[in-house]
Amino acid sequence: MRKQIADTCLQLEEQGLLLRSWGSVSARLNEQEMIITPTGIAYKDLTPDKMVRVNVHTLSFSGSRRPSSEVQIHASIYRERTGVGVIVHSHQVYSSCVSAIAQKYLLFMNDGNKTKIPVVQYAFPGSADVAEQVVFCLKKHPAAQSLLLANHGVVCFGETFAAVMQQAKQLEIISYNYLIDVCNTELKYGIVEGFSSFRKEGKIYYIRKDTPERLRQIHKRIYRKRSDVSYILHNQAEADEIISRRYTSVRPLLLDSAQICGSLIRIPANESGKGRETLSIKKNVDVVFSPNDGVFCLGGSRSEAEARALIMNKGCIAQIAAIRRGHANYLSTSDCRKVNRHYHHVYAGLSRGEPEL
């Protein structure tokens, strides 16, 4: 079973449904216990011996590794649905975006029939409130096998690994089509790398020799203000470019976006009164937008910068879709600041663990 969980994580990662250490996978061991992925370990580094055995009633666990921070969600589903054998919680891109936009449920046609995927009311991640909202939703929708966790991600559950993986994959397709049909938003997820750089022993190295001087100056200004940054990844993906051209700020709709940018990211006007860009470079905000240039994502390594670029790209897609749809469920300022502080104070990349929410 432990190997099945590890293999499932890798397969979901290959399909783009899991990334790094975000999300979690579990399987029922018996009536009392489950096996679940640990917190803060990248899926590529996950081995059977690193799984955690947890009592679904008491949440007690054995061993030195801590279970996923969303262990309460998994346990509550196993308690409520005795027929469930496998659970996948993921932050898959398009489904996460829909979780912040759809109100009570995601409605779609399945073989000519209207089908609903319930939206679990928002609660702070890792809290007992989340599990309580999940149970409430399960009781209200006894036939549901997938749930959207508002502003967070999804949880899919069923009897077998294969069935649950298929549900997660299908939900992502349904969500992608929802964004196109309902939100008039068809944007590809990922990184379109522009002009990146890294800093080593105080010297800045540009990945591309043709990096324009104007952009070199942006890199220099970021490095001057952020001594903790060693890598800047410049993402020019379509969603990031749209945000940098048309908007003056980004307010997080998704929890993982709030982790890296706090409660608000300001995007400066194209030119200040002095004829130069006024970039917003802040201590606990790991992205910097430049008008018409997309976004510069910061990290202590390329891996960290890439992770933040992917998170920000998803956040940009969600923001654009929400504005085009006309409404969204924005996170509160206090919750954004709370998860941002937690991320920066407790985690610093995979080497010291990384939150999976």
C-alpha positions as CSV (number, residue, x, y, z in Angstrom):
1,M,0.0,0.0,0.0
2,R,2.8,2.4,0.9
3,K,4.4,1.8,-2.5
4,Q,1.0,2.3,-4.2
5,I,0.7,5.7,-2.6
6,A,4.2,6.7,-3.7
7,D,3.6,5.5,-7.2
8,T,0.2,7.3,-7.3
9,C,1.9,10.5,-6.3
10,L,4.4,10.2,-9.1
11,Q,1.7,9.5,-11.7
12,L,-0.3,12.4,-10.5
13,E,2.7,14.6,-10.7
14,E,3.5,13.5,-14.2
15,Q,0.0,14.5,-15.2
16,G,0.4,17.9,-13.6
17,L,-2.1,17.2,-10.8
18,L,0.4,17.3,-8.0
19,L,3.5,19.4,-7.7
20,R,6.5,19.3,-5.3
21,S,5.0,18.6,-1.9
22,W,1.7,20.3,-2.3
23,G,-1.4,18.2,-1.7
24,S,-1.6,14.8,-0.1
25,V,-2.6,11.2,-0.8
26,S,-3.8,8.5,1.6
27,A,-5.2,5.0,1.7
28,R,-7.3,3.2,4.3
29,L,-5.3,0.5,6.2
30,N,-8.2,-0.8,8.3
31,E,-11.2,0.5,10.1
32,Q,-9.0,2.4,12.5
33,E,-6.0,3.6,10.5
34,M,-4.8,5.1,7.3
35,I,-1.5,5.6,5.6
36,I,-0.8,9.2,4.4
37,T,1.9,11.2,2.8
38,P,4.1,13.2,5.1
39,T,4.4,17.0,5.3
40,G,7.2,18.8,3.5
41,I,8.7,16.1,1.3
42,A,8.7,16.4,-2.5
43,Y,7.0,13.6,-4.4
44,K,10.1,12.8,-6.3
45,D,11.8,12.1,-3.0
46,L,8.9,10.1,-1.5
47,T,9.6,6.5,-0.6
48,P,7.3,3.9,1.1
49,D,9.2,4.1,4.4
50,K,8.4,7.9,4.6
51,M,4.7,7.4,4.8
52,V,2.9,8.0,8.0
53,R,0.4,5.7,9.8
54,V,-2.4,7.6,11.4
55,N,-5.4,6.7,13.5
56,V,-8.5,8.2,11.8
57,H,-10.3,8.7,15.1
58,T,-7.6,10.2,17.3
59,L,-5.2,11.5,14.7
60,S,-2.3,10.0,16.6
61,F,0.6,8.7,14.5
62,S,3.8,6.8,14.9
63,G,7.3,7.6,13.8
64,S,9.3,10.8,13.5
65,R,7.6,12.2,10.4
66,R,4.5,14.3,10.6
67,P,1.5,13.6,8.5
68,S,0.1,16.0,5.9
69,S,-1.2,19.2,7.4
70,E,-4.6,18.3,6.0
71,V,-4.7,15.0,7.8
72,Q,-8.0,16.0,9.4
73,I,-9.7,16.2,6.0
74,H,-8.6,12.7,5.2
75,A,-9.6,11.3,8.5
76,S,-13.0,12.9,8.4
77,I,-13.8,11.4,5.0
78,Y,-12.8,7.9,6.2
79,R,-15.0,8.2,9.2
80,E,-17.9,9.5,7.3
81,R,-17.6,7.2,4.2
82,T,-16.7,3.7,5.3
83,G,-16.5,2.5,1.7
84,V,-13.7,5.0,0.8
85,G,-10.3,3.4,0.4
86,V,-8.2,6.1,-1.2
87,I,-8.2,9.9,-1.0
88,V,-6.3,12.5,-3.1
89,H,-6.1,16.1,-2.1
90,S,-4.5,18.3,-4.8
91,H,-4.0,21.9,-5.9
92,Q,-4.5,21.1,-9.5
93,V,-4.6,24.3,-11.5
94,Y,-7.9,24.8,-13.2
95,S,-10.0,23.1,-10.4
96,S,-8.3,25.3,-7.8
97,C,-9.2,28.4,-9.9
98,V,-12.8,27.2,-10.1
99,S,-12.9,26.6,-6.3
100,A,-12.5,30.4,-5.8
101,I,-15.2,31.3,-8.4
102,A,-18.0,28.8,-8.2
103,Q,-20.5,29.5,-5.5
104,K,-22.2,26.4,-4.1
105,Y,-21.2,23.8,-6.7
106,L,-19.7,23.2,-10.1
107,L,-22.4,22.2,-12.5
108,F,-21.6,20.2,-15.7
109,M,-23.3,17.8,-18.1
110,N,-22.4,14.1,-17.8
111,D,-23.9,11.8,-20.5
112,G,-26.8,14.3,-20.9
113,N,-27.4,14.6,-17.2
114,K,-26.7,17.6,-15.0
115,T,-24.0,16.7,-12.4
116,K,-22.9,18.8,-9.4
117,I,-19.5,18.9,-7.7
118,P,-20.1,20.6,-4.3
119,V,-17.9,23.5,-3.1
120,V,-16.9,23.1,0.5
121,Q,-17.2,26.4,2.3
122,Y,-13.9,28.1,3.0
123,A,-12.1,27.5,6.3
124,F,-8.5,28.1,7.3
125,P,-6.2,25.3,6.1
126,G,-5.2,22.6,8.5
127,S,-7.9,23.5,10.9
128,A,-10.7,21.4,12.4
129,D,-13.1,23.8,10.7
130,V,-12.1,22.5,7.3
131,A,-12.8,18.9,8.3
132,E,-16.2,20.0,9.7
133,Q,-17.1,21.7,6.5
134,V,-16.1,18.7,4.5
135,V,-18.3,16.4,6.7
136,F,-21.2,18.9,6.3
137,C,-20.8,18.7,2.5
138,L,-20.6,14.9,2.5
139,K,-23.9,14.6,4.5
140,K,-25.6,17.1,2.2
141,H,-24.3,15.4,-1.0
142,P,-24.1,11.6,-0.2
143,A,-23.4,10.7,-3.8
144,A,-20.4,13.1,-4.2
145,Q,-17.0,11.6,-4.9
146,S,-15.1,14.9,-5.5
147,L,-15.2,18.2,-3.6
148,L,-13.9,21.6,-4.4
149,L,-12.3,23.2,-1.3
150,A,-13.0,26.9,-1.7
151,N,-9.9,29.0,-2.4
152,H,-7.7,25.9,-1.8
153,G,-7.9,22.9,-4.1
154,V,-9.8,19.7,-4.5
155,V,-10.3,16.4,-2.7
156,C,-11.3,13.2,-4.6
157,F,-12.1,9.9,-3.0
158,G,-13.2,6.4,-3.9
159,E,-12.6,2.7,-3.5
160,T,-9.4,2.3,-5.6
161,F,-6.3,4.3,-6.6
162,A,-7.3,4.0,-10.3
163,A,-10.8,5.3,-9.7
164,V,-9.6,8.3,-7.7
165,M,-6.9,9.2,-10.1
166,Q,-9.5,9.2,-12.9
167,Q,-11.8,11.4,-10.9
168,A,-9.0,14.0,-10.3
169,K,-8.1,14.0,-14.0
170,Q,-11.8,14.3,-15.1
171,L,-12.4,17.1,-12.6
172,E,-9.5,19.1,-14.1
173,I,-10.9,18.7,-17.6
174,I,-14.4,19.8,-16.4
175,S,-12.9,22.8,-14.6
176,Y,-10.8,23.8,-17.7
177,N,-14.0,23.8,-19.8
178,Y,-15.9,25.8,-17.1
179,L,-13.3,28.5,-17.3
180,I,-13.6,28.7,-21.1
181,D,-17.4,28.4,-21.2
182,V,-18.5,30.4,-18.1
183,C,-15.5,32.7,-17.5
184,N,-14.4,33.3,-21.1
185,T,-10.9,32.4,-20.0
186,E,-8.7,30.0,-22.0
187,L,-5.2,30.4,-20.6
188,K,-2.4,27.8,-20.6
189,Y,-0.6,27.2,-17.3
190,G,3.1,27.1,-16.9
191,I,6.3,29.1,-17.4
192,V,7.4,31.0,-20.5
193,E,10.8,32.0,-19.4
194,G,12.0,35.4,-20.3
195,F,15.2,37.0,-18.9
196,S,16.2,35.3,-15.7
197,S,19.3,35.6,-13.5
198,F,21.1,34.3,-10.5
199,R,23.5,35.8,-7.9
200,K,26.6,34.0,-6.8
201,E,29.2,35.4,-4.4
202,G,27.8,38.9,-4.9
203,K,27.9,38.8,-8.7
204,I,24.8,38.7,-10.9
205,Y,24.8,36.3,-13.9
206,Y,22.2,36.7,-16.6
207,I,20.9,33.5,-18.2
208,R,20.5,35.2,-21.5
209,K,23.3,37.4,-22.9
210,D,20.7,39.4,-24.8
211,T,19.0,40.6,-21.6
212,P,18.0,44.2,-22.2
213,E,19.6,46.8,-20.0
214,R,16.3,48.0,-18.7
215,L,15.5,44.5,-17.4
216,R,19.1,44.1,-16.0
217,Q,18.3,47.2,-13.9
218,I,15.2,45.5,-12.6
219,H,17.2,42.5,-11.5
220,K,19.8,44.7,-9.8
221,R,17.2,46.6,-7.9
222,I,15.6,43.4,-6.7
223,Y,18.9,41.9,-5.5
224,R,19.8,45.2,-3.7
225,K,16.6,45.1,-1.7
226,R,16.4,41.4,-1.2
227,S,19.7,40.0,0.2
228,D,18.0,36.6,0.7
229,V,17.3,36.2,-3.1
230,S,19.8,34.2,-5.2
231,Y,17.6,33.5,-8.2
232,I,15.2,35.5,-10.2
233,L,13.0,33.7,-12.8
234,H,11.2,36.0,-15.2
235,N,7.9,34.5,-16.3
236,Q,6.2,35.9,-19.4
237,A,3.3,33.4,-19.6
238,E,0.2,34.9,-21.1
239,A,-1.7,35.2,-17.8
240,D,1.2,37.0,-16.1
241,E,1.6,39.3,-19.1
242,I,-2.1,40.2,-19.0
243,I,-2.0,41.0,-15.3
244,S,1.1,43.2,-15.8
245,R,-0.5,45.1,-18.6
246,R,-4.0,45.7,-17.4
247,Y,-4.2,45.6,-13.6
248,T,-2.9,47.7,-10.8
249,S,-2.9,44.9,-8.2
250,V,-3.4,41.2,-7.5
251,R,-5.5,40.2,-4.6
252,P,-5.0,36.5,-3.8
253,L,-7.9,34.2,-4.5
254,L,-5.9,31.0,-3.6
255,L,-4.2,30.1,-0.5
256,D,-0.9,29.1,-2.1
257,S,-0.8,32.5,-3.8
258,A,-1.2,34.2,-0.4
259,Q,1.7,32.2,0.9
260,I,4.1,33.9,-1.5
261,C,2.6,37.3,-1.8
262,G,0.6,38.1,1.3
263,S,-2.6,40.1,1.1
264,L,-1.9,42.2,-2.0
265,I,0.6,42.6,-4.8
266,R,0.8,46.1,-6.2
267,I,1.6,46.6,-9.9
268,P,3.2,50.0,-10.6
269,A,2.0,52.4,-13.3
270,N,4.0,52.2,-16.5
271,E,6.0,55.3,-15.7
272,S,6.4,57.3,-12.6
273,G,6.6,61.1,-12.6
274,K,10.4,60.8,-12.8
275,G,10.3,58.7,-15.9
276,R,11.2,55.4,-14.3
277,E,9.3,52.4,-13.2
278,T,8.3,52.2,-9.6
279,L,8.6,48.5,-8.7
280,S,7.0,47.1,-5.6
281,I,9.8,45.1,-3.9
282,K,8.9,43.9,-0.4
283,K,10.4,41.5,2.1
284,N,7.7,38.9,2.3
285,V,6.5,39.2,-1.3
286,D,8.3,36.8,-3.5
287,V,7.1,38.1,-6.8
288,V,7.6,41.5,-8.5
289,F,5.5,42.7,-11.4
290,S,6.8,45.0,-14.0
291,P,4.4,46.8,-16.3
292,N,4.1,44.9,-19.6
293,D,6.9,42.6,-18.7
294,G,5.1,39.8,-16.7
295,V,6.5,38.8,-13.3
296,F,9.8,38.3,-11.7
297,C,9.7,35.3,-9.2
298,L,12.3,35.2,-6.4
299,G,13.9,32.4,-4.6
300,G,17.0,31.1,-2.8
301,S,17.4,28.7,-5.7
302,R,16.1,28.1,-9.2
303,S,13.8,25.4,-7.8
304,E,12.2,27.8,-5.3
305,A,11.8,30.5,-8.0
306,E,10.2,28.0,-10.4
307,A,7.7,26.9,-7.7
308,R,6.7,30.5,-7.0
309,A,6.4,31.2,-10.7
310,L,4.0,28.3,-11.1
311,I,2.0,29.4,-8.1
312,M,1.8,33.0,-9.3
313,N,0.8,31.9,-12.8
314,K,-2.1,29.9,-11.4
315,G,-3.1,32.9,-9.3
316,C,-3.1,35.1,-12.4
317,I,-5.3,32.7,-14.2
318,A,-7.7,32.7,-11.3
319,Q,-7.7,36.5,-11.1
320,I,-8.5,37.0,-14.8
321,A,-11.2,34.3,-14.8
322,A,-12.8,35.8,-11.7
323,I,-12.9,39.3,-13.1
324,R,-14.4,38.1,-16.4
325,R,-16.9,36.0,-14.5
326,G,-17.9,39.0,-12.4
327,H,-17.6,37.6,-9.0
328,A,-15.2,35.5,-6.8
329,N,-14.7,34.5,-3.2
330,Y,-11.6,36.5,-2.2
331,L,-9.5,35.5,0.9
332,S,-9.6,37.8,3.9
333,T,-6.7,40.1,4.4
334,S,-6.0,38.5,7.8
335,D,-5.9,35.0,6.4
336,C,-3.6,36.0,3.6
337,R,-1.2,37.6,6.0
338,K,-1.4,34.6,8.4
339,V,-0.4,32.0,5.7
340,N,2.2,34.4,4.3
341,R,3.9,34.7,7.7
342,H,3.7,31.0,8.4
343,Y,5.3,30.3,5.0
344,H,8.2,32.6,5.5
345,H,8.8,31.9,9.2
346,V,8.5,28.1,9.1
347,Y,9.4,27.1,5.6
348,A,12.3,27.9,3.3
349,G,12.2,25.5,0.4
350,L,12.2,21.7,0.4
351,S,15.4,21.3,2.2
352,R,13.7,22.5,5.4
353,G,10.2,21.4,4.4
354,E,7.5,23.0,2.4
355,P,3.8,23.4,3.2
356,E,1.5,21.3,1.2
357,L,-1.8,23.0,2.4
